[in-house]
Amino acid sequence: MVISWALLQAADIIFPLLGIEDSVLRVILVVLTIGFPIWILFAYFFEWTNEGFKLTSQVEEGQSISKSTSRRLNHYIIGGLVLAVILLVADRITNFSGTMPTKVKERSIAVLPFDNLGDPETAYFAEGMAEDILTQLSKVADLRVLSRVTLKGYDASGKTVEEIGDDLGVNYLLTGSVRKANEQVRVTCQLVQVNPEEQTWAENFDRQLNDIFRIQSEVAQNITSQLQSNLSPDEKRRIELEPTQNLEAYTLYLRGRDAYNQYTGASMQEAASLFKEAITEDPNLALAYAGLADAYSQLANFEVLPRSYFDSALVAGQKSIALNPELSEGWKAIGLVYNYQGDLINAQKHYEKALEFNPNFHPAIANLVPVYGRQGNIDKAMKTALRSMQANPLNSFSYTNISEGLKFLGMYDSAIAINKRGLEVTESYSIYRMQSEIYTDLGEIDLAKANFQKMLEMDSNPGYLITAAAIAVRLDTALSKEILGMIPELAQSQGEKYWSAYSTLSYLIQETYSAQDWIDSGIDA
């Protein structure tokens, strides 16, 4: 057996140098494997003597030379092993055979929005297909999958594959198209390695519409196979799970999710209505209950609906995980309710549960950052913020989350450096806000005001103006008053929405308003 191993090691190293194909090595392996038991039997029944091989039973003990032959055989074995080890070590140092495996690329992928080749009114279907494939891939812990939010706003037009990969920080791209016509659907997918650019896998799926979930599962499993990812039995089971057999319910859910992703009060109301229609079509569609829970939470937070709708959101979220206990969307939806209600412990628990079943689920990752930070767990907040940045490298909040943590730790230079990196990716209100706060802390008033001005130029909605006024208190009280004057219809009737402005108002404009009235309203809110 030892000699066989030595022969195989030597052949594995030397054969490539001689241009001998791998098939020859496989033949040798088969021969050695078959020969091993034969040799064992032969060695048991026969012994080598000065007169050649004889049956062991015919060799007298005084005539046996087994000890001397054993010693010689040991020398041969040791010599062979030494030779094999020398060749093995030399090849690992110099790689002269060229057979050493190259460094494995990080398994990171971006699923770009799929092209809609059908009716323009069904664009949501193509977008939903790409998102669902992304969701299936993100369930694989061995993969780093970019978030939907990053890819939705990314413009890849006119860019090379290498440029896109560099922008997004991934090694692979999945592109595709969808053509939906009546009960037929055609999905085309291409998996492309970024550097060097190389199409790794491509396939067309021409199926009945009711096979749509099987297509998503097949695409996800093909990609994990191509990237040589470790797919656990639980991950495979979750990928293959079909959310519903009712295509009308699924279509309504996709339309609801498309409306939800627009993040306006009106779109959230539309989303809630569509999710409820989906539930009417299929009362067991767990995703629709999770979507409804999210929509109710956002509407209550936007104050489009009363805050009592947080209770309705909680019921819907609990229904979703009762139907599917491994649904990340459901656990995250419940976490969002607790988050908005200020119950950070329960919010954290449910967000973390969502990540157990989908390690790349960006909404839970991003929401965990402030939840950890507000509890004083800066270490976890920073590590989670880095995960958020990896999943969503084009989002400004990914950078401000990290810089805010660094600011808390007093690491101002590092915080400023992170903000500058963020500005290279995307210019945003949040980065300029963070810069103005940092420079205010440092007493660099001119730099603080310059960033403050940029912040106001980026966005002037009432919520942002209130934040700006609170920062300006430390810079220039007259400026703070001016900003508060820009806020339309700031009144006690809007107390819940503007509670963060109360302390600023009571401090600055006592001559105009009753400070105590504002403080009392803030306490009530």
GUTOR-329792 format. One record per residue (C-alpha): z, y, x. Coordinates in steps of 0.05 Angstrom, whole numbers, plus 32768, in hexadecimal, padded with zeros to 4 digits. Example, Ala and Ser with C-alpha at 12.3 -4.5 7.8 and 13.67 -1.06 7.14 Angstrom:
> 809C	7FA6	80F6
> 808F	7FEB	8111
***
This chain:
> 8000	8000	8000
> 8012	802F	8039
> 7FD0	8020	805C
> 7FAA	802D	801B
> 7FCD	8071	8014
> 7FBB	8083	805C
> 7F73	806F	8051
> 7F6D	8098	8011
> 7F8C	80D6	8031
> 7F5D	80D2	806D
> 7F21	80C6	8041
> 7F33	8100	8013
> 7F34	812F	804F
> 7EF9	8113	8077
> 7EC7	8101	8040
> 7EB9	814B	802C
> 7EA9	815B	8075
> 7E76	8122	8076
> 7E58	8136	8033
> 7E6E	80F5	8012
> 7E74	80FB	7FC7
> 7EB6	80F4	7FA2
> 7E9B	80B6	7F7E
> 7E9F	808F	7FBF
> 7EE9	80A0	7FC5
> 7EF4	8088	7F7D
> 7ED2	8046	7F8E
> 7F00	803D	7FCA
> 7F3C	804C	7F9D
> 7F26	8018	7F6A
> 7F1A	7FE3	7FA1
> 7F5F	7FF1	7FC0
> 7F80	7FEE	7F7C
> 7F60	7FAB	7F6B
> 7F6C	7F90	7FB1
> 7FB6	7FA1	7FB4
> 7FD0	7F68	7F87
> 7F9F	7F37	7FA7
> 7FB9	7F4A	7FEC
> 8001	7F41	7FD4
> 7FF2	7EFA	7FBC
> 7FCB	7EEA	7FFC
> 8005	7F03	8028
> 8036	7ED9	8000
> 8010	7E97	8008
> 7FF0	7EA1	804D
> 8007	7EB2	8093
> 7FE1	7EC7	80D0
> 7FE9	7E99	810C
> 7FC8	7E90	8150
> 7F99	7E5F	812E
> 7F88	7E8F	80F5
> 7FA0	7E92	80AD
> 7FC9	7E57	8094
> 7FF1	7E49	8055
> 8038	7E60	8060
> 8052	7E1B	804B
> 802A	7DFB	8084
> 8046	7E28	80BB
> 8085	7E0F	80DE
> 80BA	7E43	80EC
> 80B3	7E3B	8137
> 8068	7E47	8133
> 806D	7E85	8108
> 805A	7EC7	812A
> 8069	7EF1	80ED
> 809D	7F1B	8113
> 806C	7F30	8149
> 8033	7F3C	8118
> 8063	7F64	80EC
> 8074	7F90	8128
> 802A	7F9B	8138
> 801C	7FA9	80EF
> 8055	7FDC	80ED
> 8036	7FFF	8129
> 7FF2	8000	8106
> 8012	801B	80C7
> 8039	8051	80EC
> 7FFA	8064	8113
> 7FD2	8069	80D3
> 8007	8092	80B0
> 800C	80C2	80EC
> 7FC1	80CB	80EB
> 7FBF	80D8	80A0
> 7FF9	810A	80A4
> 7FD9	812F	80DE
> 7F98	8135	80B8
> 7FBD	814A	8079
> 7FE7	8180	809B
> 7FAB	819A	80C2
> 7F82	81A0	8083
> 7FBA	81C6	805F
> 7FBE	81F7	8099
> 7F74	8201	80A6
> 7F54	81E7	8066
> 7F1B	81CC	8091
> 7F05	819C	805A
> 7F00	81D5	8028
> 7F22	81A9	7FF3
> 7F63	81CF	7FEC
> 7F6B	81EC	7FA6
> 7F64	8238	7FA2
> 7F9B	8262	7F85
> 7F9E	8257	7F3A
> 7F8A	8295	7F13
> 7FBD	82B1	7EE3
> 7FAE	8298	7E9E
> 7FA6	82DC	7E7C
> 7F74	82EA	7E44
> 7F5D	8322	7E16
> 7F3C	8311	7DD4
> 7F0C	834A	7DC8
> 7EFA	835E	7D80
> 7EC4	8330	7D64
> 7E82	834E	7D4D
> 7E75	834C	7D03
> 7E2E	8334	7CF7
> 7E35	832E	7CAC
> 7E41	835E	7C73
> 7E63	839E	7C8B
> 7E95	8396	7C53
> 7EAE	8356	7C73
> 7EBE	8376	7CB7
> 7F07	8367	7CAA
> 7EF5	831D	7CAC
> 7ED8	8321	7CF3
> 7F13	834A	7D0A
> 7F43	8319	7CE9
> 7F21	82DE	7D0B
> 7F2A	82FD	7D50
> 7F72	830F	7D41
> 7F83	82C9	7D28
> 7F65	82A8	7D65
> 7F8E	82D9	7D8F
> 7FCC	82C6	7D67
> 7FBE	827B	7D72
> 7FB6	8286	7DBD
> 7FF5	82B0	7DC2
> 801D	8274	7DAB
> 8010	8253	7DEF
> 8048	8266	7E1F
> 801C	8255	7E5B
> 7FEB	828E	7E49
> 7FF3	82D9	7E4E
> 7FCE	82F5	7E11
> 7FC1	833F	7E07
> 7FDA	835D	7DC6
> 7FAF	836C	7D8A
> 7FC4	83B6	7D8D
> 7FA6	83BF	7DD3
> 7F65	839E	7DC1
> 7F5C	83C1	7D7E
> 7F58	8406	7D9F
> 7F32	83F1	7DDE
> 7EEA	8407	7DE6
> 7EC4	83D5	7E11
> 7E7F	83F2	7E05
> 7E56	83FF	7E44
> 7E88	83DC	7E71
> 7E7E	839F	7E9C
> 7EA8	8361	7E95
> 7ECC	8371	7ED6
> 7EDB	83B8	7EBE
> 7EF7	839E	7E7C
> 7F21	836B	7EA0
> 7F3B	83A0	7ED0
> 7F4C	83D0	7E96
> 7F72	8399	7E70
> 7F90	8375	7EAC
> 7F77	8330	7E98
> 7F4E	82F9	7EBA
> 7F29	82E0	7E7C
> 7F07	82FF	7E3F
> 7EF7	82DE	7DFD
> 7EBE	82FF	7DD7
> 7E9C	82E9	7D97
> 7E79	82F8	7D56
> 7E81	82E4	7D0E
> 7E4C	82DE	7CD8
> 7E67	82D0	7C92
> 7E37	82C2	7C59
> 7E50	82A5	7C17
> 7E73	8264	7C28
> 7E56	825E	7C6E
> 7E71	827C	7CAE
> 7E56	827C	7CF5
> 7E86	828C	7D2E
> 7E6D	8294	7D75
> 7E9E	8296	7DAF
> 7E96	82A2	7DFA
> 7ECE	829B	7E2E
> 7EBE	82C3	7E6C
> 7EE2	82C4	7EAF
> 7EE9	830C	7EC7
> 7EE4	8308	7F13
> 7EB5	82EB	7F26
> 7E92	82F3	7EE4
> 7E81	82AF	7EC9
> 7E7A	8292	7E83
> 7EAD	825A	7E80
> 7EA1	8241	7E39
> 7E77	8252	7DFD
> 7E6D	8232	7DB9
> 7E51	8240	7D74
> 7E75	8228	7D36
> 7E4B	8221	7CF7
> 7E7B	820C	7CC0
> 7E8E	8212	7C78
> 7EBD	824C	7C6B
> 7EF6	821C	7C5B
> 7EF3	8204	7CA4
> 7F06	8248	7CBE
> 7F4C	8233	7CD5
> 7F31	81F6	7CF9
> 7F01	8224	7D20
> 7F3B	8250	7D36
> 7F63	8214	7D4D
> 7F27	81F6	7D72
> 7F18	8237	7D96
> 7F61	823F	7DAB
> 7F66	81F8	7DC4
> 7F23	81FC	7DE9
> 7F3B	823B	7E0D
> 7F7D	821D	7E21
> 7F57	81E1	7E3C
> 7F25	820C	7E63
> 7F5E	8235	7E81
> 7F84	81F4	7E91
> 7FC1	820E	7E6B
> 7FFB	81E1	7E5B
> 7FFA	81D7	7E0F
> 803A	81B8	7DF6
> 8039	818A	7DB8
> 805F	81C0	7D90
> 802D	81F6	7DA4
> 7FF3	81C8	7D92
> 8012	81BA	7D4E
> 801D	8204	7D40
> 7FD5	8214	7D53
> 7FBA	81DE	7D25
> 7FE4	81F3	7CEA
> 7FB9	8210	7CB2
> 7FDB	824B	7C8E
> 7FBA	823C	7C4A
> 7F84	8215	7C27
> 7F75	8250	7BFA
> 7F3E	827A	7C1A
> 7F45	82B1	7BE6
> 7F8E	82B9	7BF8
> 7F7D	82BA	7C42
> 7F47	82EF	7C37
> 7F78	831B	7C11
> 7FAA	8312	7C49
> 7F76	8327	7C7D
> 7F65	8365	7C54
> 7FAF	8375	7C4E
> 7FB9	836E	7C99
> 7F7D	839B	7CA6
> 7F9C	83D1	7C7A
> 7FE1	83C8	7C99
> 7FC5	83D2	7CDF
> 7FB0	8419	7CCC
> 7FFA	842E	7CC9
> 7FF7	8465	7C95
> 801F	846A	7C55
> 7FE2	845F	7C29
> 7FC9	8424	7C52
> 800E	8404	7C50
> 800E	8409	7C04
> 7FC9	83E9	7C02
> 7FE1	83B2	7C32
> 801E	83A3	7C06
> 7FF1	839D	7BC9
> 7FC0	836E	7BED
> 7FF8	8342	7C08
> 8014	833C	7BC2
> 7FCF	8327	7BA8
> 7FCC	82F3	7BE0
> 800F	82D7	7BCA
> 7FF7	82D3	7B82
> 7FBC	82AA	7B9A
> 7FE7	827D	7BC6
> 8033	8282	7BBB
> 803D	8258	7BFB
> 8017	8286	7C2B
> 8050	8296	7C5C
> 8026	82CA	7C82
> 801D	82F4	7C43
> 8068	82F7	7C37
> 8072	830D	7C80
> 803C	8342	7C77
> 805D	835B	7C36
> 80A0	835F	7C5A
> 8082	8389	7C91
> 805E	83B6	7C60
> 809D	83C2	7C36
> 80C5	83D1	7C76
> 8092	8404	7C8D
> 808D	8425	7C48
> 80D9	842B	7C43
> 80DB	8447	7C8A
> 80A3	8478	7C79
> 80CB	848A	7C3A
> 808E	847B	7C10
> 80BB	8449	7BEC
> 8107	844D	7BE3
> 8133	842F	7C19
> 8146	83F9	7BE7
> 8103	83D9	7BF9
> 8122	83C1	7C3A
> 8145	838E	7C0E
> 8102	8378	7BF1
> 80E6	8374	7C37
> 811F	8347	7C4C
> 8114	8318	7C11
> 80CA	8313	7C21
> 80D7	8306	7C6A
> 8109	82D0	7C5B
> 80D8	82AF	7C2B
> 80A3	82AE	7C63
> 80CF	8287	7C93
> 80E8	8259	7C5B
> 809F	8245	7C52
> 8092	8241	7C9D
> 80D0	8242	7CC9
> 80A4	824A	7D08
> 807F	8288	7CF0
> 8088	82BF	7D24
> 806D	82F3	7CF3
> 80A5	82E2	7CC2
> 80DD	82E5	7CF5
> 80C2	8327	7D10
> 80BD	8344	7CC9
> 8107	8335	7CBD
> 8118	8353	7D00
> 80F3	8393	7CEC
> 811E	839B	7CAE
> 815E	8395	7CD6
> 8141	83C2	7D0B
> 8132	83FB	7CDA
> 8177	83F2	7CBA
> 8199	83F9	7CFE
> 81B3	83B1	7D02
> 819E	83A7	7D4B
> 81C1	8363	7D54
> 819B	8343	7D1B
> 815A	8366	7D2E
> 8160	834A	7D75
> 816F	8304	7D5C
> 8132	8302	7D2E
> 8102	8321	7D60
> 8118	82EF	7D95
> 810E	82B6	7D63
> 80C7	82CF	7D57
> 80B9	82C9	7DA2
> 80D2	8281	7DA3
> 8095	826C	7D7A
> 8064	82A0	7D96
> 8077	82B7	7DDD
> 803F	82EB	7DDE
> 804E	830A	7D9A
> 804A	8353	7DAD
> 8069	8373	7D6F
> 80AA	834D	7D7D
> 80A7	835C	7DC8
> 809B	83A7	7DBE
> 80D1	83AD	7D88
> 8104	838A	7DB4
> 8100	83C0	7DEA
> 8125	83F7	7DC4
> 8152	83C3	7DA3
> 816B	83AD	7DE8
> 816D	83F4	7E01
> 8195	8410	7DC7
> 81C9	83DA	7DD3
> 81CF	83EF	7E1C
> 81AD	83B0	7E37
> 817F	83D6	7E66
> 816F	8399	7E90
> 8152	8372	7E55
> 8131	83B1	7E3A
> 810D	83BD	7E7C
> 80F6	8374	7E84
> 80DD	8373	7E3C
> 80BA	83B6	7E46
> 8095	8398	7E81
> 807F	835E	7E54
> 8069	8391	7E21
> 8040	83B5	7E55
> 801E	8374	7E6B
> 800C	8364	7E23
> 7FF8	83AB	7E11
> 7FE3	83D0	7E51
> 7FBD	8408	7E2D
> 7FF6	841E	7E01
> 801D	845B	7E17
> 805E	8441	7DF9
> 805B	8407	7E2B
> 8064	843B	7E62
> 8096	8469	7E40
> 80C3	842D	7E30
> 80C8	841E	7E7A
> 80CF	8466	7E90
> 8106	8472	7E5C
> 812D	8437	7E79
> 8124	8453	7EBF
> 813C	8497	7EA6
> 817B	8477	7E89
> 8187	8458	7ECD
> 817E	849B	7EF0
> 813F	8483	7F14
> 8118	84C2	7F05
> 80E3	84BD	7F3B
> 80D0	8477	7F24
> 80D0	848E	7EDB
> 80A0	84C6	7EEC
> 8073	8496	7F13
> 806F	8466	7ED8
> 805D	84A0	7EA9
> 8026	84B6	7ED7
> 800A	8470	7ED7
> 800C	8472	7E8C
> 7FE6	84B3	7E8A
> 7FAF	8494	7EB4
> 7FA7	8460	7E7D
> 7FAF	848B	7E40
> 7FC6	84D3	7E33
> 7FFB	84D4	7DFD
> 8031	84FB	7DDB
> 8067	84C8	7DEE
> 805A	84CC	7E39
> 805C	8519	7E3A
> 809B	8516	7E10
> 80BC	84E8	7E43
> 80A4	8514	7E7D
> 80C2	8552	7E5D
> 8105	852F	7E52
> 8107	8516	7E9A
> 80F7	855B	7EB7
> 812A	857A	7E89
> 815F	8549	7EA4
> 814A	855D	7EEB
> 814E	85A8	7EDB
> 8103	85B1	7EEA
> 80FA	85E0	7EAF
> 80B3	85F7	7EBF
> 809A	85AF	7EC5
> 80C1	859C	7E86
> 80A0	85D5	7E5F
> 805A	85C3	7E79
> 8062	857B	7E61
> 8082	8593	7E21
> 8045	85BE	7E12
> 8017	8583	7E1E
> 8042	855A	7DEF
> 8039	858D	7DB7
> 7FEE	858F	7DC3
> 7FE9	8544	7DBA
> 800A	853F	7D76
> 802F	856E	7D47
> 8044	8542	7D0C
> 8089	8554	7CF0
> 80AD	851A	7D10
> 8092	852B	7D55
> 80A3	8575	7D4B
> 80EB	8563	7D3C
> 80EE	853B	7D7D
> 80CF	8575	7DA2
> 8102	85A6	7D84
> 813B	857A	7D9A
> 8120	8578	7DE2
> 8112	85C3	7DE1
> 815B	85D3	7DD2
> 816A	85C5	7E1B
> 812E	85ED	7E34
> 812A	862A	7E08
> 814F	8635	7DC6
> 811B	8667	7DAE
> 80E5	8634	7DB9
> 810D	8600	7D92
> 8113	8630	7D58
> 80C8	863E	7D5A
> 80B9	85F3	7D58
> 80E7	85E8	7D1D
> 80C4	8620	7CF9
> 8082	85F9	7D01
> 809D	85BE	7CD8
> 8083	85C2	7C91
> 80B3	85BF	7C57
> 80EF	85AB	7C82
> 8124	85A7	7C4C
> 8160	857F	7C37
> 8136	8559	7C05
> 8114	8538	7C40
> 8156	8527	7C5F
> 814A	84DD	7C6F
> 8109	84EC	7C91
> 8122	8526	7CBC
> 816A	8512	7CCA
> 815F	8518	7D15
> 8152	8562	7D0E
> 8196	8572	7CEF
> 81BF	857B	7D2D
> 818A	85A7	7D4C
> 8185	85D2	7D0D
> 81D0	85D9	7D07
> 81D5	85EF	7D4F
> 819B	8620	7D50
> 8193	8642	7D0E
> 81D8	864E	7CF1
> 81C3	8695	7CE0
> 818F	8679	7CAF
> 81AB	8638	7C95
> 81F1	861C	7C8B
> 81FF	85EF	7CC6
> 8232	85C8	7C9E
> 81FF	85B9	7C67
> 81CF	859C	7C99
> 8205	8573	7CBC
> 821C	8557	7C78
> 81D4	8546	7C65
> 81CB	8523	7CA8
> 820A	84FA	7C9C
> 81F3	84E7	7C57
> 81AF	84D1	7C71
***
